[in-house]
Amino acid sequence: MTGGALTMQVARLYAWGDVRVEAAAVPEPGPGELVMRIEACGLCGSDALKWYVERKAPIVLGHEPAGRVVATGHDVRAFAPGDRVFVHHHAPCDGCAECRRGLWSNCTTWRANGIEPGGFAQYARVAGRNVARDTLHLPDDLDFDTATFIEPLACCLRAVHRAGRLAAGDAICIIGLGAMGLLMAQVARAGGAAVVMGTDFLAERRALAERLGAHATFDPRATDVAEAVRAATDGRGADVVMVCPGDALAVHAGIATAAPGARVVCFTPQSPDDPLTIDQSALYFREVSIVQSYSCGPDETREALRLLDRRRIDVQPLITHRTGLEGVGAALERAAGKADGIKTIIQPWRTRDAIA
């Protein structure tokens, strides 16, 4: 395989609503690097944060890829052409003060994207640091669509366990039951939560959460959620609250459900134009903490793969759409609308859309 001589297709975002499928040169690996053929890449909710992605444009989005190694550079010994792999787009240095504290996302090295050009492409070059520190062999019986959930599931594991400090017997409330919220519900059940609750405006998402193990779900338009959560927890509220949407109203809704000593975890960044204003005294006297959880690291991706391989987490019901590169624009609009469907898998070699 010779880079530059061959071309591939990529879906490049120039501005919100302007995604173009273009030809690009197939990359070639440098020392320590590899090139993968991307078989599937999940579309993340962060790909649909307009204010966040537009400042990076033009860009090839997509950071949940799985595929096959097609070429390796000098000094790559752990992988060979034909290997089935998951690649994390970020990888830490493993030596700085932040890495020693497990704060992977604050490592300067980690912040550099290690997949070029991005996951919504037919091929990608993987940087040497990512090859060495967070590229994983996939079990033969783990399909590529399922493997795209390694990174999002790892983010949920970090949020629930590191930020939320979920303990066996805790009650947890998840605000927003999109793909990440539905993964969190399963993580909480697997982690020993005594009561798993969730809120969402859409009945089908609430029903799916209950199918996947949630004990109770609530429609915020029809129910006083804080009152319902207290009723389900002997008047205490939730010990852990996961706030999936990145908006102030969702954070306030989460705070209202919190028990004394609770951890309210903000999982998505808010736009700088949407500042959060809170009554700190109400948090102080109840000793409620508001914490943030951003992305994941090598320890969480390995645990995510283990859970998926052992079928402890069911991701198939979350996949509602599959599409080729020509469907990336529509999939971004779908994700931004938070209404139609749950998870879209981009299959760069696919020629037509499908409803799962």
N, C-alpha and C positions, 0 to 999 in steps of 0.2 A: 504494500500500500504506500503510495507516494503522495504526500500532501502537496497541494497546489495544482497537480496535474488532474486531480479529480474534483468534481463539484458535488455539492449536496444541497438540500433544501433546508431553510430555516424560517421561522416565523419571527419577524422583527417588529417590535412596537416603536413607533415614531412619536406617537402622542395617544392619549386615550381615545379609542375609537378608530385609530389608524394603525392596523397591524397588517404587515405585508409579508407574503411568502416569497422569499428571494433565494437566488442561487448564491452559494458561498463556497470558498475553497475548503476541501476536506483537510482538517489539520493533520500535522504529522507530529509524532512524539519527540520531545527532547530527552536528554539524560534523566532518568528516574521517572519519566512520565509514561502515560499510556493513552491510547485513543480507544474510545468505546463507541460501538454502534448502539444508539439509544432505541430500545424496543418500547419503552413506556416511560412517561413522566407525568406525575400528578400535577394538577393545577391547584396551587395553594391560595388560601384567602388573601395572603399578603401580596400575591400577584395582582389582586384586584383592589388594592388600596391606591386609588387614583393619585392622591397627593404624594405618595411614597414612590410609585414607579415612574411617574412622569418626570421627576427630577433626575432620573437615571437615563432617560431616553436620549438617543435611540438605543434599544437594548433587546437582546434575545432573553426572554424570561424563562422560568422553569428551573427548579432546584430540587426536584424529587425523582431523579432518573434511575432507571435500572436497565441493564443491557448486557452486551457481550464485548469483551476485549477483542479488538481487531489488530492492534499493533502495540508494541512496547518499545520504549527507548532503552538506551544502554543502562545497565545496572539494575534493571527491574527483574527480580527473581521470584517474587511471590505470586506474580500473575503471568499468564501466557495467552496468546490468541485463542479464542474459543471459550475462555472462562466467563461464567455468568457472574455479574457483579452488581452491587449497590455502591454508589459513590456519593459521599457527602460533599456538598459544594464548599464547605468550610472545614478547615483543619487547624488545630492549635499548634503552637511551637513546642509545647510540653515542658518549657523551661522557665518561663517568666513567672513573676509573682502572681499574676491572675490565674495562670494554668495551675500553679501549686494549690490554689484555693478552689479549683474546679469552676472558675468563672471563665469558661471557654470563650464566650461571646465578647469578652472584653480584652482578649489577647489580640495584640496588634496584627500578628500573623494570621490569626483566625479570620479577621475581618476581610481579608482579600479573597475574592471569589476564585475558586480553584477549578471551575468548569468553563471552558472556552469553546463556543461562544455562550452556551446556556443549554438548558434542558429541552427547549422547544426547537430541536434541531435533529438531523438524522445522525450526525456524529458529533463527538465532543472530545477535546483534549483535556486530560486530567493532570493537574499540576503535581509535581513530585511530592510535595508535602502531603497532599490529599491521598496519593497512592500509598504513601508510607504509613499514614496515621489514621485514615478513616475511609478506606475502600475495603469492602467486605465480600468474600466469596458467598454466593447464594447456594443454598441446598438445591439439589436437582429437582425436587418436587415442589419448590416454591415458585409460583408463576410470577412473571414480570409485573403484572398489574398489582398483585399483592405486595411485591417488593417495593413499589413506589411509596408504600405507607411506612417504610422504615423511618424516614426522616420526620414526618409529621407525628408518628407515634412516639418517637424519641423526644420530641418537643413536649408532648403531653406528659410523658413520664417525668421529665424534669420539672414541669409546672406543678404537677400533683404532688410529687414526692419531695423535691428539693425546696421549691418555693412554698407549696402548701403544707408540707410536713405532715401529710396524711398518716394517721396512725390507725391500727386496727380498732374498730369500734366507733370511729368518727362518723359524723354526719357531714355530707358534702352536698352543696347545691351548685349546679352548673348553669350559668346564665348564657343561653344561646346553644342550640343543639344542632349546629351544622356539623361538618365532618369532624372537626377537632373536639367539639363538645361531646359528640357520640363516642369518640375514642376515649375521652376522659372518663366518661361514665363506665366504660369497660375496665379502664385502668384502676378506677376506684374500687370496683367490685373485686378485681383480682388482688387489690392491695388490702382487702379486709374491711372496707367501709361498711358500717352497720346500716346506714340509710343513704341511698343515692337518689338525689332529686334533681330535676332540671326544669328550665323554663324555655319556652319558645312560642312564637306567634302561630306557627304552622302545626296543624293537627297531625299531619303525617310524620313530622319529625318527632313530635312527642310520642306518638305510637311506636315509632322505631326505637326510640330510647328505652321504652318499657320492654319491647321485645329483646333488647340487648342487655337487660338487667337492671334498669332504673326502677326503683320502688315506687316513685310518684313523679308526675310531671304536671306543670301548670301553664295555663294560658294567661299571660300578663294582662290581656284585655278583659278577661272574664273573672279573674281571681286576684284577691289581695295576696300577692306571692309571699310577702314577709309573714303575714298571718298564717298562711298555709304551711310554710316551712316550720314555724314555731309549733303549730298543731301536730306536725309529724315528728317533732323532736322533744316532746314533753315540755314545750314552752321555751326551750333554750335557743333554738336557731341552729344554723350550720356551723360546724367547726372549721370547715374549709369551704371557701366560695371561689369558684372559677368564673371570671368574667371574660367571656370570649370576644364580644364585640368591642371595637375600639372607640367607644363614645362615652361621654360623661353620664348620660342617663343610665346606661348599663352598669357603670360603676356604682352609682347611687343605689340602683336596684339591688346590687350585690351586697352593699354595705347594710342595707335594711334587713337582709336575711341573716346577718352574722350573729353568732353566739358570742358571749364573753370570751375573750382570748382568741377569737377566730383569726385566720389568715385569709385576707381577701386578695386574690391573685389576679393582677391585670395581665392578660395573655396577649393583647394586641395593642400596638401603640396608637395613641390618639393623635389626630391632626394637630399641628401647632396652633391652628386656628380654633381649636375646641378645647380650651383649658379646663382643668378640673378644679372646681371650688368645693371645699368640704368644710363641715363643722368639726374641727379637730377635737374640740372638747368632748363631743359625743364618742369619738374613738378613744380618747384618752381614758375616760372613766370606765369604759368597758374593756380596755386593753386590747383593742382590735388593731391589727396590723394591716397595712396596705403594702403589698410587695409586687414586684415585677418579675416576669419570667420571659426571657428572650432566647429562643432557639434551643440548641442542644449540643452535646459533645460526644466524643468517642465512647464514653461509658454508656451513655443512653442509647446510642445507635446499636450497640451490641446487645443490650437488653431488649430493645425493640425487635431485633431480628430473632432473638431467642423466643420471645412471646409469639411472634407470627409463625415461626417454624413449628412451635408446639401447639398451634391453633388455640392459644389462650385468648386471642383477640380476633373477632370476626369483622373483617373489613369489606367483604363482598357486598353486603346490603347497602354500604355507603356509596358504592359506585353507581351513579345514575346515568352517566353519559360517557361515551368513548368517541373520540374524533381524531382526524388527522390534523396536520399543521394548518390547513385552510380553515379549521374550526376554532382556532385559538381566540380570535377576536370575539366570536359569539360566546365562547366559554368564559372569557373575562367579564363580559356584560352579565352573564348569568350569575357568576360568583359575586359581582358587585351588587346585583339586585337582591341577593339573599332570599330568593323565592323559588325559582324553578330548579329543582334538582338539588343534589348535595355535593357530589364529587365528580369532577370530570378527569378522565385519564386521557392524556394526549399520546397518541401512538403515531410517531413521525412517519411511519411507512404505510399508514392506513390511507385509503383513498375515499372513504365515505364515512359519514357519521353513523352512530348507533345509539339507541336508547338502551341502557342496561336492563 
